[in-house]
Amino acid sequence: MKIAPQPWPRLDPGAMLCRSEDALKQYQEAMATAAGDEQPALPADCTRVMEQMAISIVQRDGPSRVQVKSSSPPDRAGWTDAWLPDKLP
């Protein structure tokens, strides 16, 4: 039985995807100041990815902010803080 290869790069369920870099920065700042197990409210322009999503990397702003575009419909683009190394880990 042949196993289909996993897409790379990709966003996995639970990854954050924000419409703008500013919205992602707002979320990251809220996470940094949250106390203990407290989860800050998501900014209006940010959502959690619900299903694995094949993406292409548009640009990087350091290791914690990456602009991405989905590789398949529905077309989605935005910024994520997901760890996305150049090669599949």
N, C-alpha and C positions, 0 to 999 in steps of 0.2 A: 504494500500500500504506500503510495507516494503522498507525502505531506506537502501541501501548498506552502510556498515561502511566504513569510510575513512581509507586508509592505514596509519599506524604510525610505525616508523618514516617515514617522507617523505620530499621531497623538492618540493616547490610550484613554479609555473611559476614566473620568475624574480629572483630566487635565483642564486647566483654565484657558479660555479663549476670550480675549477682549477685542472689541472693535478698533480700539486705538491704543497707542503706546501710553498715552496719558492715563487712560482707564486702568491699564495694567499696573502702572506705577502707583495709582491710588490704591488698588487692591494690595500691592506689595507693602505699601506704607501701613495700611490698616492691619495686615498680618504681623508686621514687625512690632506694632504697639499693642496688639491684643494680649490680654492677660491669660496665662495658663492655657486651659483647654477651650477658651472662648473663641468662637469662630465669628469674624466680623461679617457684616452683611456684604453681599456681592454688589459692586457698583452696577448701575443700570446697564452699562454697555459690556458686561462680562457674563459669561455662562460657563457651565461645566460641560465638557464633552461627554456625551452619553454612549457613543459607540466608537470603536476604533476608526480612525480617519487617516487615510493616506494623504500626505501633504508634500509640498515643496517648500524649501526655505528661501524666503525672499531676501532677508538681511538679518544680521545679528547686531544687537546692541549689548555687548558683553555676554557673559554666560547665563544671565537670568532673564533676558528679554530677547525674543526671537519673533520676527515677523514671518508668518506662514500663509500659505494659500492651499486650500484643499485640492487634491488631484482628481477628485471625482465628484459628481453631483451629490447633494446640492453644493454649489460653489460657495465656499465660505473663506473669508480672509480675516486676518487679525493678528494679534500679538499674544504670545504665550510665555509662561515662565517654565515650561516643561524642559527637562534636560534632553537635549537633542545633539548628541555627538555626531561628528562627520560620518562615522561608520557604525553599523549595527553592533551594539555591545555583545 
